[in-house]
Amino acid sequence: MTKMKVFYLGDLHTECTHESNARIETDAPKDILGKGESFSPTDLLAVSLASCMITLMGIQARGLAIDLKGMTAEVEKEMASSGKRRVSRIVVRIRSGLPLAAPIREKLEKAALDCPVRVSLHPDVKLEVDFVWGL
């Protein structure tokens, strides 16, 4: 099990420390009294999804002797407008300049969609994923 710590810095800021000593700071978003100076915790959820998808694609690509360096993902996160505060929608747009054959693209896209963050999301979170190859 991976160990992490979260330290409340005050003023709605936290510092998250990974067992490797890597650090990430968070801030509450402006719409709930924060300053929006850093990722919010729900931003980290959305960007973790994209990072996980690209990482799993990289693992699959390595086994196929393909280098995905330069691949990008744009992420948008939408909060529910009513009820409990929660993420209601995440849009991930994955782009690569590689003009790969359809069977290879399908393997890489399947790896992305099988990532542990995606399969851990609540089914009420609407997820839209768009892959574009050979830009």
N, C-alpha and C positions, 0 to 999 in steps of 0.2 A: 504494500500500500504506500502511495506517495504521501509525504507529509508536507503540509503548508501551514503558514501562520498568517493571520490577519491582525494588524495593529490599527486601532482607531486613532487617527491623528487629530481629531477634533474638526469642527466646522464642516462636517459631512464628508471628510476625506479619510481614506484608508490606505495603508501600505500592505501589500500582499507579498509574502516572501516564500519562495519555493525552497525545497531542501537543497537545491544547488546554489542557493543564495541569490538567484535572479529575483528582481523586484518589479512589481507593477503597482502603480498608484491608481486609485479610483476617486471619483468625485460624484456627488449626486448631480443629476441633470438640473438645468435651470427651472424646469417646470415643477420641480418638487423641492425648491428652496436651495438647491446647490448652485455652484458657480459654473458648472459645465467645463471645468478646466482640464479634465482628463476623461478617460473611458469611464462610463458608469458601469455598475455591475451587470446590467442587462446588455450593454454594449459588448462587454466581454463574452457574454453568452453567444451573441450573434457572430462576433469575430472568431470565437473559438470554433464555431461550426465550420466557417470557411477555412480556417487554418487546418482543422482536422481533415476536411475533404481534400485539400491540396496535398497534405502530408500522405494520406492513404493513396492518392493518385501517384505520388512520388515513389512510394514503396512498390506499387504495381509496375510503374514505369521502369524502375531500376531492374526488376526481374526480366523486363523485355529489352534491356539495354537502350533505353530511351532517356534522354536528359530533358526534364521539364523546366529547367532553369529559365526564369523570365515569365513563367505563368503568373497570372494575376487573378485576384478575386475581388470584386466589389460587393459590399454587403450593405443592405438597408434593413433596419429594424423598425417595426411599428408596435406601439403599445396599444392595448385595448382601450377603447374610449369609454367603456362603462364596466361596472362590476369591479372585481378586485384588480388591482394594478398588476399587469402581467404582459409578457410579450405575446402579441397575437399573430404577428406575421414577420417572416424573415425572407428576404430576397437575396439570393447569391448568384452573381454573374461571374462565371469562370471563363477566362480567355487565355488562349495560347496561339502563338504564331505558327505552331507546327502543323503542317498539312498531313495529318495521320490518316491511314486507311480506316474505314468504318469499323472493322472488327477490333482494332486496337483502341479506337476511341470508345467503343462500347465497354471494353474491359476497364478502362480508366474511369469512365463515368460510373460504372457499377461500383468500383472501389470507393469513389467519392460518396455515393448514396448509401453505402454500407458503413460509413464511418461511425465510431462509437458515440460521438456527440449527437449526430442526427438520430440514431436509434434510441437515444436517451431523452429526446425531446417529447414533451407531452403531445398526444395526438391532436389537441385543440390548436396547437401552433401551426398556422398555415405556412407551408414552406414552398417557395418557388425557386427552382434551380435552372439556370440557363448556361449551357456550354457553347462556346464558340471557338472553332478551330481554324487554323490557317489564315489568320488575319493578314 
